Amino acid sequence: MTIALLLTLAALAVVDSTSFGTLGIPVYLLLASDRSRGSRLLTYLATVAIFYFLVGVALMLGLAAAMDAFGGLLDSRPVRVVELVAGVGLFALSYRFDPKWRAKRGKPQRTFEPRTGGPRTMVLLGLTAGALEVATMVPYLAAIGLMTTSGLTTAQWVPVLAAYVLVMIVPTLVLMALRGMAGGWLEPKLERLRAWLTKHSASMVSWGVAIVGFLLARDAAVHLFFN
């Protein structure tokens, strides 16, 4: 396990922490006016974190089996070329999520405001957000791929995966703590953040895809041209 790998995984986790499921929905829940918002938000975050951890474990075990069977092939030059092309392709694809690109083609911008409720509703909301986002959360899938191709043992990748998922929800936990200490001061700023997230959600997706494309292309280029 190298410092470069850990830094790359940390960067991907930070990108994941700004998704609508890990930051956008929690901000809406933070702005709820009832007293149960704290427990409601913690239930939601716990559901999201456990969901992503279990998905990660399942993917790691499946990919680990593939590595045992095709490890040499997956680290071959042709596969690295495919990784490079995929990275460049994702970087180019990121422009298609750009609001200006969509506006020029008359495509509508979509917004989403979650409904609040009891623990069961929050668990269902967390599972729904995770299920809808997991296939499109390219940073998370890229992190799983990087951990697999790096040949980490189970004793290594389990805590790394747990730390990754924790980093994903840390920004919301920080906001939650700040709201508890300075609610009156933070409230209008959260309102502005919610409006900003709604307005710029498409741009966030665009930036996320671009960053992942860059990281994949960089990883492939290092193996192809510098090793």
DACOR-V867434 format. One record per residue. N is the residue number from 0. RES is the residue in three letters. PHI is phi in whole degrees, 0 to 359 (* if undefined). PSI is psi in whole degrees, 0 to 359 (999 if undefined). Layout:
# DACOR-V867434
N_RES_PHI_PSI + N_RES_PHI_PSI
This chain:
# DACOR-V867434
0_MET_*_121 + 1_THR_257_161 + 2_ILE_298_321 + 3_ALA_299_318 + 4_LEU_296_315 + 5_LEU_296_320 + 6_LEU_293_321 + 7_THR_295_316 + 8_LEU_296_321 + 9_ALA_297_319 + 10_ALA_296_318 + 11_LEU_295_321 + 12_ALA_295_321 + 13_VAL_296_319 + 14_VAL_299_316 + 15_ASP_297_329 + 16_SER_291_347 + 17_THR_259_9 + 18_SER_289_167 + 19_PHE_294_326 + 20_GLY_287_328 + 21_THR_262_345 + 22_LEU_228_316 + 23_GLY_297_304 + 24_ILE_298_314 + 25_PRO_304_324 + 26_VAL_296_319 + 27_TYR_300_317 + 28_LEU_292_326 + 29_LEU_296_330 + 30_LEU_273_3 + 31_ALA_296_146 + 32_SER_270_347 + 33_ASP_275_166 + 34_ARG_285_342 + 35_SER_273_9 + 36_ARG_297_326 + 37_GLY_297_308 + 38_SER_294_326 + 39_ARG_296_315 + 40_LEU_293_319 + 41_LEU_297_322 + 42_THR_297_317 + 43_TYR_297_311 + 44_LEU_297_319 + 45_ALA_298_319 + 46_THR_297_313 + 47_VAL_298_314 + 48_ALA_297_313 + 49_ILE_296_320 + 50_PHE_300_311 + 51_TYR_292_325 + 52_PHE_296_314 + 53_LEU_294_321 + 54_VAL_297_318 + 55_GLY_297_317 + 56_VAL_299_314 + 57_ALA_299_317 + 58_LEU_293_318 + 59_MET_297_318 + 60_LEU_293_319 + 61_GLY_293_317 + 62_LEU_289_328 + 63_ALA_296_320 + 64_ALA_297_321 + 65_ALA_294_323 + 66_MET_294_322 + 67_ASP_299_323 + 68_ALA_274_325 + 69_PHE_231_26 + 70_GLY_306_313 + 71_GLY_296_321 + 72_LEU_293_318 + 73_LEU_293_337 + 74_ASP_260_14 + 75_SER_279_166 + 76_ARG_299_316 + 77_PRO_302_321 + 78_VAL_292_321 + 79_ARG_295_326 + 80_VAL_295_318 + 81_VAL_298_319 + 82_GLU_298_319 + 83_LEU_296_315 + 84_VAL_297_319 + 85_ALA_297_319 + 86_GLY_297_314 + 87_VAL_296_321 + 88_GLY_297_317 + 89_LEU_296_321 + 90_PHE_299_317 + 91_ALA_291_322 + 92_LEU_296_332 + 93_SER_303_331 + 94_TYR_294_335 + 95_ARG_288_342 + 96_PHE_268_353 + 97_ASP_294_131 + 98_PRO_304_323 + 99_LYS_294_321 + 100_TRP_297_317 + 101_ARG_292_321 + 102_ALA_296_321 + 103_LYS_296_334 + 104_ARG_257_10 + 105_GLY_71_23 + 106_LYS_272_133 + 107_PRO_286_151 + 108_GLN_269_135 + 109_ARG_254_143 + 110_THR_235_161 + 111_PHE_217_126 + 112_GLU_239_113 + 113_PRO_289_152 + 114_ARG_270_143 + 115_THR_264_165 + 116_GLY_180_199 + 117_GLY_282_187 + 118_PRO_305_318 + 119_ARG_298_317 + 120_THR_298_320 + 121_MET_292_322 + 122_VAL_296_315 + 123_LEU_295_321 + 124_LEU_296_317 + 125_GLY_296_317 + 126_LEU_294_320 + 127_THR_294_315 + 128_ALA_298_318 + 129_GLY_295_315 + 130_ALA_295_322 + 131_LEU_287_328 + 132_GLU_267_335 + 133_VAL_300_324 + 134_ALA_286_338 + 135_THR_253_357 + 136_MET_277_78 + 137_VAL_302_322 + 138_PRO_302_318 + 139_TYR_295_314 + 140_LEU_295_323 + 141_ALA_295_321 + 142_ALA_297_318 + 143_ILE_300_316 + 144_GLY_297_319 + 145_LEU_294_319 + 146_MET_294_324 + 147_THR_290_311 + 148_THR_290_344 + 149_SER_278_354 + 150_GLY_71_32 + 151_LEU_290_144 + 152_THR_282_167 + 153_THR_301_320 + 154_ALA_295_339 + 155_GLN_269_313 + 156_TRP_281_336 + 157_VAL_298_308 + 158_PRO_294_327 + 159_VAL_295_317 + 160_LEU_296_318 + 161_ALA_297_319 + 162_ALA_295_321 + 163_TYR_301_311 + 164_VAL_296_323 + 165_LEU_295_317 + 166_VAL_300_326 + 167_MET_300_328 + 168_ILE_253_357 + 169_VAL_301_314 + 170_PRO_304_320 + 171_THR_292_320 + 172_LEU_297_323 + 173_VAL_295_315 + 174_LEU_299_321 + 175_MET_296_317 + 176_ALA_295_317 + 177_LEU_296_323 + 178_ARG_294_324 + 179_GLY_293_327 + 180_MET_272_327 + 181_ALA_218_57 + 182_GLY_302_313 + 183_GLY_297_322 + 184_TRP_285_325 + 185_LEU_276_335 + 186_GLU_308_306 + 187_PRO_296_329 + 188_LYS_290_324 + 189_LEU_293_323 + 190_GLU_298_317 + 191_ARG_292_323 + 192_LEU_295_319 + 193_ARG_298_315 + 194_ALA_297_321 + 195_TRP_293_316 + 196_LEU_298_318 + 197_THR_297_317 + 198_LYS_289_323 + 199_HIS_251_16 + 200_SER_301_321 + 201_ALA_294_321 + 202_SER_295_324 + 203_MET_296_318 + 204_VAL_297_317 + 205_SER_300_313 + 206_TRP_296_320 + 207_GLY_299_314 + 208_VAL_295_320 + 209_ALA_296_317 + 210_ILE_296_317 + 211_VAL_296_319 + 212_GLY_300_318 + 213_PHE_297_316 + 214_LEU_295_320 + 215_LEU_294_316 + 216_ALA_296_320 + 217_ARG_296_316 + 218_ASP_299_315 + 219_ALA_294_318 + 220_ALA_297_322 + 221_VAL_299_314 + 222_HIS_290_326 + 223_LEU_280_322 + 224_PHE_244_346 + 225_PHE_238_354 + 226_ASN_255_999
